Amino acid sequence: MSDPKKGPLYITNTLSRRKEEFVPLRPPHVGLYVCGPTVYSDVHLGNVRSFLTFDVLYRWLTHLGYKVRYVRNITDVGHLVGDIDEGEDKIAKRARLEQLEPMEIVQKYTNGFHDVMRLFNLLSPSIEPTATGHLIEQIGMVERIIKSGYGYEANGSVYFDVPKFAEKHAYGELSGRRIDELLTNTRDTEGMEEKRSPLDFAIWKKAEPQHLMKWPSPWGEGFPGWHLECSAMSTKYLGGTFDIHGGGMDLKFPHHECEIAQSVAADGHVPVRYWMHGNMLTVNGRKMAKSEGNGFTPEELLSGNHKLLEKGYSAMTVRFFMLQSHYASTLDFSNAAMQAGEKGLERLMAAMTVLGKLKPGALDGADVTALEKRCYEAMNDDINTPVMIGELFEGVRIINSVNDGKLTLTATSIERLSTLMNTMVFDVLGLKQEQQIAGDDRAMDGLVQEFIRMRAEAKARKDFTASDAIRDRLTALGIILKDTKEGTAWERA
């Protein structure tokens, strides 16, 4: 009998704009780098979708037997307001507004990010480096870029010379931009007194006296450019050339385009073999954004505390809803779509409970091997979770039919079906069984119980900072936790 796992994995490479067979550089090892959050505010639902995309990729690669080193960074300096080379660092600005030290802001929102990742059952990366923890590597990369002739110092800042780089290299290849069109269309005049071209970007910025986050460098006190950290950290932990780089579609230009240029300029070769990008989340057909009034946090979604929500939805309902769309497609949120996803998840989980109680028969009334093959083919076809979920519901039909006595499966086939369903539902899709809670407080209770579980885990590992952060987040939602002899209870403030 053939093993369905042996089918090749194909992924869409943004760089080539086609689906390619995935062949690791150093099998069975795989290097995966994903752009992480800038920790100056709460994670929003669009972020969750992006990180979920690469959580499933990580799970699938691991399931296929690869030894994956998954690196996801924390941006804790260098990301300026408006994503331009002038202005205030996002973290420093939030620190000033909240009258806190920048590293207090970093810790607060890093804790919050980790809380949300656990809430949605996203696996932790192998390494989670920070920009401030890799200043030596970034300064070294700036020095190599200057030495190659593609970087220049101006008044204590260092800029990357994009037009000069484009003379010999394909700048814009990832995003499909042309250098002449970029020059024609650019209206960015910020910092032009220092830049040779409006397309040039900062790889090291001079810090003004009032700037809160600054470090010594060969060019004076300053801080690294936003794009630089990912180039330095990805190659440090995954090698000069590595397998997969992922991120949201909005990062293709300029962030990822600049990453490629920096690495080529510093080290003489392209850093990434396969680029993967997840698409955006929209709300009722409009891009999710705080300025539109349709951007809500995971907590608001789970609690139902938002004007666009008819009710709250559980973390696993949200995860299942997101997985019903291919990662490269735009996903539109609506209450109707969420409620349909909720019903589908309930049906799937009910079947998973029944699966463990099936009685074997003498004959096979369904081809479990063919179902298994189709599930693997779907996932090997560019991580096609919606098609695979469709196949899982064929598994649900078989389970219910056997349970109702409409068909039979042998003990061997039941065991194989059980392995397939449990592997795909829990290990690959990362779904979990949720406690069924009756009453008006169901959604809130589900949210609070998740946070209580996370708080207990934080206490068990003596991470009291994370434990207190979870309590603070619940307080913000109007929830008071009470520790009793029987356990932790909650009530509304």
VEXKOL-386535 format. One record per residue (C-alpha): residue number from 1; x, y, z. Coordinates in steps of 0.1 Angstrom, whole numbers, plus 5000, padded with zeros to 4 digits. Example, Ala and Ser with C-alpha at 12.3 -4.5 7.8 and 13.67 -1.06 7.14 Angstrom:
// VEXKOL-386535
> 1/5123/4955/5078
> 2/5137/4989/5071
***
This chain:
// VEXKOL-386535
> 1/5000/5000/5000
> 2/5014/5034/4990
> 3/5021/5060/5017
> 4/5002/5092/5009
> 5/5028/5112/5028
> 6/5053/5106/5000
> 7/5036/5129/4976
> 8/5057/5161/4970
> 9/5048/5193/4988
> 10/5041/5223/4965
> 11/5040/5259/4977
> 12/5034/5292/4959
> 13/5067/5311/4957
> 14/5059/5348/4957
> 15/5093/5355/4940
> 16/5086/5333/4910
> 17/5048/5338/4911
> 18/5042/5301/4906
> 19/5036/5270/4925
> 20/5069/5251/4930
> 21/5079/5218/4945
> 22/5094/5224/4979
> 23/5129/5209/4981
> 24/5148/5218/5013
> 25/5183/5231/5010
> 26/5196/5207/5037
> 27/5170/5179/5041
> 28/5156/5168/5065
> 29/5163/5202/5081
> 30/5141/5232/5071
> 31/5147/5269/5079
> 32/5116/5290/5083
> 33/5116/5327/5092
> 34/5084/5347/5098
> 35/5082/5384/5105
> 36/5068/5388/5140
> 37/5050/5418/5157
> 38/5061/5453/5165
> 39/5053/5452/5202
> 40/5038/5487/5208
> 41/5000/5478/5208
> 42/4976/5449/5212
> 43/4976/5422/5185
> 44/4946/5426/5161
> 45/4927/5398/5143
> 46/4946/5404/5110
> 47/4978/5396/5128
> 48/4963/5364/5141
> 49/4955/5353/5106
> 50/4990/5359/5094
> 51/5006/5340/5122
> 52/4980/5312/5119
> 53/4991/5307/5083
> 54/5026/5299/5093
> 55/5016/5279/5124
> 56/4998/5255/5101
> 57/5028/5254/5077
> 58/5051/5247/5106
> 59/5028/5219/5118
> 60/5026/5204/5083
> 61/5063/5204/5077
> 62/5069/5188/5111
> 63/5042/5162/5104
> 64/5059/5153/5071
> 65/5090/5145/5091
> 66/5111/5176/5085
> 67/5132/5190/5114
> 68/5120/5226/5113
> 69/5139/5255/5129
> 70/5111/5282/5131
> 71/5124/5317/5138
> 72/5098/5345/5144
> 73/5112/5379/5155
> 74/5100/5405/5180
> 75/5105/5441/5167
> 76/5113/5461/5198
> 77/5131/5491/5181
> 78/5135/5508/5147
> 79/5099/5506/5134
> 80/5091/5543/5128
> 81/5056/5558/5128
> 82/5042/5557/5093
> 83/5068/5531/5082
> 84/5091/5559/5069
> 85/5126/5570/5077
> 86/5116/5601/5096
> 87/5096/5606/5128
> 88/5093/5587/5161
> 89/5099/5551/5169
> 90/5065/5534/5175
> 91/5076/5519/5208
> 92/5092/5551/5220
> 93/5061/5571/5211
> 94/5038/5547/5231
> 95/5063/5548/5260
> 96/5061/5586/5260
> 97/5023/5586/5259
> 98/5020/5560/5287
> 99/5049/5576/5306
> 100/5067/5543/5308
> 101/5102/5531/5299
> 102/5103/5517/5263
> 103/5112/5483/5276
> 104/5082/5483/5298
> 105/5061/5488/5267
> 106/5080/5460/5249
> 107/5074/5436/5278
> 108/5038/5445/5282
> 109/5028/5440/5246
> 110/5051/5410/5241
> 111/5033/5393/5271
> 112/5000/5402/5254
> 113/5011/5388/5221
> 114/5021/5355/5237
> 115/4988/5354/5255
> 116/4969/5357/5223
> 117/4991/5331/5205
> 118/4983/5306/5233
> 119/4947/5315/5232
> 120/4944/5305/5196
> 121/4967/5275/5201
> 122/4996/5287/5179
> 123/5028/5268/5186
> 124/5058/5287/5198
> 125/5087/5292/5174
> 126/5120/5275/5179
> 127/5137/5309/5184
> 128/5122/5343/5190
> 129/5150/5369/5186
> 130/5146/5406/5194
> 131/5160/5435/5174
> 132/5176/5450/5205
> 133/5193/5417/5212
> 134/5210/5417/5179
> 135/5225/5452/5175
> 136/5260/5438/5169
> 137/5248/5417/5140
> 138/5229/5446/5125
> 139/5259/5470/5128
> 140/5281/5444/5112
> 141/5257/5441/5083
> 142/5256/5479/5078
> 143/5294/5479/5077
> 144/5294/5452/5050
> 145/5268/5471/5030
> 146/5289/5502/5031
> 147/5320/5482/5021
> 148/5301/5468/4991
> 149/5294/5503/4979
> 150/5256/5502/4984
> 151/5255/5522/5017
> 152/5265/5557/5025
> 153/5267/5577/5057
> 154/5251/5611/5059
> 155/5251/5632/5091
> 156/5253/5602/5114
> 157/5227/5581/5095
> 158/5234/5554/5070
> 159/5212/5549/5039
> 160/5209/5521/5013
> 161/5215/5534/4978
> 162/5186/5518/4959
> 163/5193/5532/4924
> 164/5229/5521/4925
> 165/5219/5486/4937
> 166/5193/5484/4909
> 167/5219/5490/4883
> 168/5232/5454/4888
> 169/5205/5437/4907
> 170/5167/5431/4904
> 171/5153/5455/4930
> 172/5115/5452/4930
> 173/5114/5416/4917
> 174/5095/5402/4947
> 175/5068/5429/4947
> 176/5067/5434/4909
> 177/5078/5470/4912
> 178/5100/5487/4885
> 179/5127/5511/4896
> 180/5117/5538/4870
> 181/5081/5536/4881
> 182/5090/5539/4917
> 183/5111/5570/4910
> 184/5083/5586/4890
> 185/5055/5579/4915
> 186/5073/5586/4947
> 187/5062/5616/4967
> 188/5083/5610/4998
> 189/5104/5641/5004
> 190/5110/5633/5041
> 191/5147/5632/5049
> 192/5157/5642/5013
> 193/5183/5666/5027
> 194/5203/5635/5036
> 195/5192/5609/5010
> 196/5207/5608/4975
> 197/5174/5594/4962
> 198/5138/5593/4975
> 199/5139/5555/4972
> 200/5169/5551/4995
> 201/5160/5538/5030
> 202/5177/5540/5063
> 203/5197/5511/5076
> 204/5210/5531/5106
> 205/5194/5562/5119
> 206/5210/5590/5139
> 207/5193/5595/5172
> 208/5183/5630/5182
> 209/5191/5640/5218
> 210/5155/5635/5229
> 211/5153/5600/5213
> 212/5146/5574/5240
> 213/5162/5543/5223
> 214/5198/5547/5210
> 215/5230/5528/5210
> 216/5267/5536/5201
> 217/5279/5528/5166
> 218/5307/5537/5142
> 219/5285/5565/5129
> 220/5275/5579/5163
> 221/5245/5572/5186
> 222/5215/5558/5168
> 223/5193/5528/5162
> 224/5188/5503/5133
> 225/5164/5507/5105
> 226/5132/5485/5106
> 227/5142/5464/5076
> 228/5177/5456/5088
> 229/5167/5434/5118
> 230/5151/5406/5098
> 231/5180/5404/5074
> 232/5205/5401/5103
> 233/5185/5377/5125
> 234/5172/5354/5098
> 235/5207/5347/5084
> 236/5222/5344/5118
> 237/5200/5316/5128
> 238/5191/5300/5095
> 239/5223/5306/5074
> 240/5232/5329/5046
> 241/5206/5311/5024
> 242/5176/5295/5039
> 243/5144/5278/5028
> 244/5112/5298/5036
> 245/5105/5334/5046
> 246/5069/5342/5054
> 247/5048/5373/5064
> 248/5017/5392/5056
> 249/5010/5405/5021
> 250/5015/5441/5032
> 251/5052/5434/5040
> 252/5062/5425/5004
> 253/5070/5461/4997
> 254/5090/5477/5010
> 255/5100/5455/5040
> 256/5108/5422/5022
> 257/5121/5439/4991
> 258/5145/5458/5013
> 259/5155/5426/5031
> 260/5166/5410/4998
> 261/5185/5440/4988
> 262/5203/5443/5021
> 263/5214/5406/5021
> 264/5226/5407/4985
> 265/5245/5439/4991
> 266/5261/5426/5024
> 267/5268/5390/5015
> 268/5266/5387/4977
> 269/5237/5363/4973
> 270/5199/5361/4977
> 271/5189/5349/5012
> 272/5156/5331/5006
> 273/5146/5303/4983
> 274/5108/5304/4988
> 275/5088/5335/4998
> 276/5053/5330/5012
> 277/5027/5357/5019
> 278/4994/5355/5037
> 279/4965/5377/5025
> 280/4946/5403/5044
> 281/4915/5401/5065
> 282/4885/5423/5055
> 283/4853/5431/5074
> 284/4821/5431/5053
> 285/4842/5437/5022
> 286/4863/5465/5036
> 287/4899/5463/5048
> 288/4902/5458/5085
> 289/4917/5490/5101
> 290/4913/5509/5133
> 291/4908/5541/5112
> 292/4877/5524/5096
> 293/4862/5515/5129
> 294/4862/5478/5120
> 295/4895/5467/5135
> 296/4889/5447/5166
> 297/4911/5428/5190
> 298/4908/5391/5196
> 299/4895/5398/5231
> 300/4867/5419/5216
> 301/4858/5392/5191
> 302/4858/5365/5218
> 303/4838/5386/5243
> 304/4814/5401/5217
> 305/4822/5436/5230
> 306/4822/5455/5197
> 307/4795/5473/5177
> 308/4800/5451/5146
> 309/4796/5419/5165
> 310/4762/5402/5171
> 311/4778/5379/5197
> 312/4811/5366/5209
> 313/4829/5337/5193
> 314/4852/5311/5208
> 315/4889/5310/5200
> 316/4885/5277/5181
> 317/4856/5290/5161
> 318/4878/5319/5150
> 319/4906/5295/5141
> 320/4883/5272/5122
> 321/4868/5301/5103
> 322/4902/5313/5092
> 323/4913/5279/5080
> 324/4882/5276/5058
> 325/4899/5300/5034
> 326/4932/5295/5016
> 327/4960/5316/5032
> 328/4967/5335/4999
> 329/4931/5345/4995
> 330/4914/5375/5011
> 331/4893/5364/5040
> 332/4861/5384/5047
> 333/4848/5385/5082
> 334/4810/5387/5088
> 335/4787/5376/5116
> 336/4770/5352/5091
> 337/4803/5336/5081
> 338/4814/5333/5117
> 339/4781/5317/5127
> 340/4783/5292/5098
> 341/4819/5284/5109
> 342/4807/5279/5145
> 343/4781/5253/5133
> 344/4806/5235/5111
> 345/4831/5233/5140
> 346/4804/5219/5163
> 347/4795/5192/5138
> 348/4832/5183/5133
> 349/4839/5181/5170
> 350/4807/5161/5176
> 351/4819/5135/5151
> 352/4854/5134/5168
> 353/4836/5124/5200
> 354/4816/5097/5182
> 355/4847/5084/5165
> 356/4861/5069/5197
> 357/4829/5049/5202
> 358/4825/5032/5168
> 359/4820/4995/5167
> 360/4838/4975/5140
> 361/4820/4954/5114
> 362/4830/4926/5090
> 363/4832/4947/5058
> 364/4844/4981/5047
> 365/4816/5003/5034
> 366/4840/5033/5027
> 367/4874/5037/5013
> 368/4894/5053/5042
> 369/4927/5049/5022
> 370/4913/5071/4994
> 371/4902/5097/5019
> 372/4936/5097/5035
> 373/4952/5102/5002
> 374/4930/5131/4993
> 375/4937/5148/5026
> 376/4974/5146/5021
> 377/4971/5158/4985
> 378/4952/5189/4996
> 379/4978/5198/5022
> 380/5006/5191/4998
> 381/4989/5214/4973
> 382/5001/5247/4988
> 383/4987/5240/5023
> 384/4951/5240/5010
> 385/4933/5239/5043
> 386/4898/5246/5029
> 387/4900/5216/5005
> 388/4914/5194/5033
> 389/4885/5205/5056
> 390/4861/5195/5029
> 391/4876/5161/5029
> 392/4874/5159/5067
> 393/4837/5164/5065
> 394/4836/5134/5042
> 395/4852/5117/5072
> 396/4824/5131/5094
> 397/4798/5116/5070
> 398/4815/5082/5072
> 399/4817/5084/5111
> 400/4780/5093/5114
> 401/4770/5067/5089
> 402/4788/5040/5108
> 403/4774/5052/5141
> 404/4739/5052/5126
> 405/4744/5017/5113
> 406/4741/5027/5076
> 407/4775/5013/5068
> 408/4803/4993/5084
> 409/4841/4996/5088
> 410/4865/4969/5099
> 411/4886/4975/5130
> 412/4916/4982/5109
> 413/4898/5009/5089
> 414/4883/5025/5121
> 415/4918/5027/5135
> 416/4931/5042/5103
> 417/4902/5067/5101
> 418/4908/5076/5138
> 419/4945/5083/5132
> 420/4937/5104/5101
> 421/4910/5125/5117
> 422/4929/5131/5150
> 423/4961/5139/5131
> 424/4945/5164/5107
> 425/4920/5180/5131
> 426/4942/5184/5162
> 427/4979/5181/5151
> 428/4978/5198/5117
> 429/4948/5222/5119
> 430/4956/5228/5156
> 431/4919/5227/5167
> 432/4909/5218/5202
> 433/4877/5204/5218
> 434/4859/5232/5237
> 435/4838/5229/5267
> 436/4801/5235/5258
> 437/4788/5263/5280
> 438/4751/5271/5281
> 439/4735/5305/5289
> 440/4740/5341/5279
> 441/4776/5342/5293
> 442/4788/5313/5270
> 443/4812/5334/5249
> 444/4826/5354/5278
> 445/4829/5322/5299
> 446/4849/5306/5271
> 447/4872/5336/5269
> 448/4877/5338/5307
> 449/4883/5300/5310
> 450/4910/5302/5283
> 451/4927/5331/5302
> 452/4924/5313/5335
> 453/4941/5282/5320
> 454/4969/5304/5305
> 455/4973/5322/5339
> 456/4976/5288/5357
> 457/5002/5277/5332
> 458/5021/5310/5337
> 459/5021/5305/5375
> 460/5032/5269/5372
> 461/5063/5280/5353
> 462/5067/5309/5378
> 463/5062/5335/5351
> 464/5044/5359/5374
> 465/5048/5388/5350
> 466/5027/5369/5324
> 467/5002/5359/5351
> 468/4996/5395/5362
> 469/4994/5407/5326
> 470/4965/5382/5320
> 471/4947/5394/5351
> 472/4951/5430/5338
> 473/4937/5421/5304
> 474/4906/5406/5320
> 475/4902/5436/5343
> 476/4901/5458/5311
> 477/4872/5436/5299
> 478/4853/5442/5331
> 479/4861/5408/5346
> 480/4873/5402/5382
> 481/4892/5369/5390
> 482/4888/5353/5424
> 483/4912/5327/5437
> 484/4894/5302/5460
> 485/4901/5268/5475
> 486/4881/5252/5447
> 487/4900/5271/5420
> 488/4898/5304/5401
> 489/4863/5319/5395
> 490/4852/5350/5378
> 491/4825/5377/5380
> 492/4816/5408/5362
> 493/4829/5441/5377
***
